[in-house]
Amino acid sequence: MKTQALLLAVLTGVLAGPARAADTKLKACFIYVGPVGDIGWSYAHDEARKLTEKALPWLTTQIVEAVPEGQALPVIDRLVKGGCNVVFTTSFGFMDQTLEAAKKYPQVVFAHAAGFKRAPNMATYMADFYQLYYLNGLMAGALTTSGKVGYVGAFPIPELKRHISAFALGVRAVNPKATVNVKWINAWVSPVKAREAAEALIAEGNDVLAFTEDTATVVQVAGRKKVPSFAHYSPMYRFAPDSVVSGQLVHWEKIYIDFLSKVHDGTYAPGKLQDVDYWWLLREGAVELGGQPGLPINPKYVEALKKAQLTVGGKQVSVYDRVQELLKDMSSSKPAFDPFTGPLQDRNGATRVPAGKVMTQQELNQMQWVAPGVVGPVADEPK
């Protein structure tokens, strides 16, 4: 009778745990701030979703793209009603509405990208680029002849402030008097604004460009003007193979596969997520240096980077060798170097990182100040 009762429980779905999980699809839903064809942030998340679904046979997924940052909650309502067990909200501006939804649906697992607020059923995650921005800054500092490097920025949120600051620290390690000149476009996806900002920066004498905007517009403008540039988030080398020096590539699938596998086996569940925060960098393989996979530095720029020099520990080394050395170090299990190691001041002269200290993840996630060399207005900058 016990055997018959157990079999009946399994068949009717009363039995919880691995026996049921093995036969039940886990449904994960993704909310994107941009269209999946943006070639940047949302495109990268969706490519990772596809890889994750392919890797996990028990997983099914659904997406909603181009959701404005103030309109996430009704989308979440619809997804939860549609049977989503896990909801990923993939933009900083979704943070507060994700937290609201987590309280509204305590049995659903939520994970928010790029934020810092969590709940018993809401985790946070980030594949962060600040190490790569420092390396790209070294290369930008070596390649600028005007001493003016342009940056097209989406929004002045902590993520961009740490990335622009890491970039500026790299630029100035090679070229101490150089500036990183920022134009904010207040949009994640706006080819028109990105083009206008890139063209204006070049007209103002900036002879190297970097950016945070989710299309390939900036590298295309740079390519037409024969200005070195750095790709962002996705492989963009193909859009300007003569001018894309390097860039930042992301592998969100590393996080998605790990996170969803833990949800599937019960390690992560509502009530267990308050302290779950992924902060994956080079050593975890969540990010990669380059304008396309497997190409950390465009061969067209190797000779110039080998000729450029900077001082490290009282010795002159080539920028190329320094980039390779730091890339190897920061990809190791215990990196010795971190761009945000003190003493560091902000651009207003205030000490932000004392000598011998390294910024914590929490400090980086909530960073409001910017580094010396960054030029242009920055909202919410402490005085």
Sequence and secondary structure as in RCSB ss.txt:
>XXXX:A:sequence
MKTQALLLAVLTGVLAGPARAADTKLKACFIYVGPVGDIGWSYAHDEARKLTEKALPWLTTQIVEAVPEGQALPV
IDRLVKGGCNVVFTTSFGFMDQTLEAAKKYPQVVFAHAAGFKRAPNMATYMADFYQLYYLNGLMAGALTTSGKVG
YVGAFPIPELKRHISAFALGVRAVNPKATVNVKWINAWVSPVKAREAAEALIAEGNDVLAFTEDTATVVQVAGRK
KVPSFAHYSPMYRFAPDSVVSGQLVHWEKIYIDFLSKVHDGTYAPGKLQDVDYWWLLREGAVELGGQPGLPINPK
YVEALKKAQLTVGGKQVSVYDRVQELLKDMSSSKPAFDPFTGPLQDRNGATRVPAGKVMTQQELNQMQWVAPGVV
GPVADEPK
>XXXX:A:secstr
 HHHHHHHHHHHT   SHHHHTTS EEEEEE SS TTSSSHHHHHHHHHHHHHHH TTEEEEEE S  TT HHHH
HHHHHHTT SEEEE SGGGHHHHHHHHHH TTSEEEEES    BTTEEEEEE  HHHHHHHHHHHHHH SSSEEE
EEES  SHHHHHHHHHHHHHHHHH TT EEEEEE S SS HHHHHHHHHHHHHTT  EEEE  SSSHHHHHHHHH
T  EEEEES  GGG TTTEEEEEEE HHHHHHHHHHHHHTTSS TTS TT EEEE TTTTSEEESSBTTBSS GG
GHHHHHH EEEETTEEEEHHHHHHHHHHHHTSSS S  TTBSSEE TTS EEE TT B  HHHHHT     TTEE
S  TT   
